């Protein structure tokens, strides 16, 4: 992990509860994500939002690749609009492109990892899901950082 690479959100604090507005109990939009400390020489960024508590393993809520390295933030709801630059979303765990709202079963607490990768290349081809995105990144990750938050559905 590079010392300076960081990913944060003004709405979601690490290890804290995710506000309902970013879940299926609210507007279901993607949160604001702030990006800092991209290493020099990086060619692109990848963002993943993952639920590791899903019954069948890592459930991808959002996979975004080829994000420009000069991107300082993604505004709340960015996943529902035109993404900056050449950024492209992969198919999420709901089998749809873009951000899929956080939505654990009622009464359960799930944890959500917000992960940022800095890559030494732009990804070619069109990875269409988490497995393909992770495979395409293999051997190209210069740095990564993440934070985890949780949501308990009423």
N, C-alpha and C positions, 0 to 999 in steps of 0.2 A: 504494500500500500504506500502511495506517495504521501509524504508528510503534509502537503498542502491541500490535497484534493478533499473537498467537502461537499456534502449534500445536506440541505436543511429545508424546513418549511416553517413559515411564520404561523401557520394554523395547526401544525402537528408537531408536538415536542417528543423527543426520544423517550421511550418507555412510558409515555402517557396515553390517555384515551384519545382516540380519533374522533373529532366532532362528527355528529350524525350527518351533517350536510354533505360529507364526502362518501356516504354510504347509501345503500338502498333504502334506508329509513329517512333520507333527505333527498337533496337534488341529485346525488350520485355522481357529482362531478369530480374531476381530478383536482388535487390540491395544488397550491403554488409550491414550486420546488426551486430553491436557490442553489446555484452552482458556483463554486469558487475553487481556485487553486489548480486549474487544469494544467498538467505538466507541459512544458514546451516540447514540441515534437509530436504531440498528440494530433491525430488526424480526424477523429470523430469521437462522439460520446454515445453511450447506451444507457438507458434507464429501464429498470425492471421494478415492478411492484408485485411482491410475491406473498402468498399466504402459505407458510410451511405447515400449518396445522390442518390443512384440508385432508379429508379422509384418504385420498389417493396420492398424497405427497404435494410437492410445490404446485400451487395453483397460481397461474399468472393472471394478474389483474390488468397489467399494462406492460408492454414491451415496446420500447421506442429505440430505433437505431439510426445511425448516420446523423445524429444531432451535431450541429456545428460546434466547434470547440470554443467559440467566442460567445456562446449562449450563457447569459448570466442568470436567467430564470425562465421558468415555464409558468405562465399565469394560471390561476385557478380556472378550471374549465378548458384549458388549452387543448386537451385531448378531443374535445368536441368541435374544434375549429381547425382551421389550417395551421399546421405545425410549422415552426420556423425552419427556413432553409430546406435542405434535402431530407429532413427527418421523416421517417416512415414508421408506422405502428405495425406490429405483427398481430396475428390472431390471438386473442386472449383465451383464458380458460372457459369462457362462455361461448367460444367458437365465433366470436365477432371481432372485427378490427377495433383498435383503440382501447380506451379505458373502460374496464368493467367494474362497476361499483362494488365496494367492499360489502359483503353480505353473508356473514356466518349464520348458521342455524340459530333460531331463537334460543336465548338463554345460554349460549356458548360464547366464550371469549376466544378470539383468534388473534394471533400476532401477525403483523404485516411488516415485511422488510422492504424498504425503499433503497434500491441499490443503484449506484452510479459507477460506470466503468469508463475509463479513458483508454482508447485504442490507438495503436500505431498505424492504423489504416482505416479507410472507409470500407464498409462491407459491400461486396459486390453480390450480384444475384439478389434474390428477394426471399430472405428467410421468412417463413410464413407462420411459425409458432415458436414457443420457448425452446424446444429441443433444437430446432434448426438455428435459432439465434445463438444459443449457447455454443453449438458446434462451430458456427461461423466465427465466433470470437476467440476460439481456442488458439492459443499461441500469439494473440495480438493484444492482450490486456497489459497495459503499462502501469495502471493504477486502478484501484477501486476503493470505494467507501460506501457505507450504508448506515441507516438508522432503523430502528424497529419501534413500532407503536402498536397499540392493541385496540380492539373494538369488541364490546359485548352487546349483542343484539337483544333488545327487550323481548 
